[in-house]
């Protein structure tokens, strides 16, 4: 099972290069299933077209429209393979049996009915599947939302019992930190599902958290590697060796963070629900939530959202703040997140201390802190994120590796 | 039932204009089903992409690739309608139940399973169907070949019992001759299926013969009109009034004609088959065939093909000519066809005489003649076609109409 991203398929020459890589895998005696994204900027161009004809394009129509992008790249790749003498066949998501619910723009895979894929594999063919898309019970076409093609690939790999799901992209693998920020960052040879999930959720864009979750659920090893090089890449799997666990393995960051603080909230039951229920209904994802200790039954409630959703969130929250007699409602859109990720972090208090000390030494003020079993996240000024990533990368000696 | 061609849908503004036309039809109290072609040059661009990745793209893959063109235009049109407050839904050929055989690139419709279309119509929706495509019993996507979207529209109209199938294109209707050649040409208000079939087969590009045949078979009236104007267009139907029959109603022409003559063929049974069987196997369509009267068991065999197929046809025919001991094998690619079309022609010998006289008066040499019940076709030098069309248009007084 291989998956190629849009950058790897942008243009006829790159498609032919990908065909040669797939042919080599087939020559190695493997049955090969390939999932593809749309070529280059195709998806963005289709969305732009949609907004030229309609102010608010219907989600159902947009899904059918966008699904053509992956069909184009899958058919071209199949043609390129056949033209060099390899039996290949492309299948749309529907033909490949990717059955989803009917939540257009963000459908979830319910089942993979892989009969057709297996039939073509048994006929000796290389099967190219259009990623990012599926079909409902009513035969309507859906798309899977962000990270959709990665999710298609891992779901198909699980359903077919593939030995590995290779995700080919334009980076060499998963790094200890974003190499654009931390020049010392190095690619990880392997990483566990949970750590990858935290890395992906907290800023590493290389692989979508959904695909990682699915990989963990069905125990599908995922290799992330570059389609432009022969470097080994990063293997994400459940059996990462004991000795590399129990330490910090990477730094994640995210610059798309805005904060809302509702100041002077009367501290009584139901107040949190009265704020977060309407936000959920408006489709706004809340990330971190922090409530200050209550002083004389008055508290401050702080939470973060994506920058792009700040205006809408403020529109929802302001009238509620007034209604519940909060003092005021503040926002800050110039924030970022920096996280250290590694197993066993909660049992090793030294990590948190070292993180906070490192940031303080660089004069970086921590606005919010959240933690999980394998992650500590600090929300800081956006302008300080790059400095923070570099300092933490050095402080946890990630440049030396193991 | 309406159908819009690619020129009518080239770009966001034209799509919105088509949406307004459809909305007006809906406002008139009609249930509306619309079939669309791909936007502008989309199909040609996709074919070019295919030839960039493969010398000989697989027909099965090409069909799946090309089918995306009509899906893009159908979804955009549905979005544009919904955005102006009309309930609309787009359906791919497969979703609309266009079931075909598996002859990729030129599939024939076996059945229209219109359950889904009817369901959406009954829910009050405008249904937009991607033309030119269908699906096999194995769920593979096919395309219908030339004239495919017109054929989709007429097949759907027949299956739904639509009162009329309106084909909107970039011309005002069916003309008495091509207006670019004969400035006096005028649009016909109505024409019978058979005459339209001859017109379409013998050069009038406005509607594909397949669609006309299907219309005749299921008695679906077809209106051909411009999407850029409000002119009435031409109605093609079975009940054209008696008084406009029994006369020449139009001149067709075709510049895509090449001729092959096998000279000095021994005239014995099986010779024709030995030439035309291999041509059929090579997928070459033969048009006119003429065999000269045999003199001492030696004859000349002449036939015409499309210019683009001349080289391939000569490659097939030359070794056969040698094998059957023909004297030589000649070709001419600078030919054209001009036809007069009207009912009752065979019972009115004056028509043929007037045609031949008119051409001879203009100094135009007739190379081959073929006739049907409602048509007389002369093959002449390509350079003389324009002159011939004008002269015949005047000779049969088509500029005055009835």
Interface residues (C-beta under 8 A of the other chain):
Chain A: X12 X15 X16 X19 X46 X49 X50 X52 X53 X54 X55 X56 X57 X58 X60 X61 X62 X64 X65 X67 X68 X71 X72 X74 X75 X76 X77 X78 X79 X80 X82 X83 X89 X90 X92 X94 X95 X116 X139 X140 X141
Chain B: X12 X15 X16 X19 X46 X49 X50 X52 X53 X54 X55 X56 X57 X58 X60 X61 X62 X64 X65 X67 X68 X71 X72 X74 X75 X76 X77 X78 X79 X80 X82 X83 X89 X90 X92 X94 X95 X116 X139 X140 X141
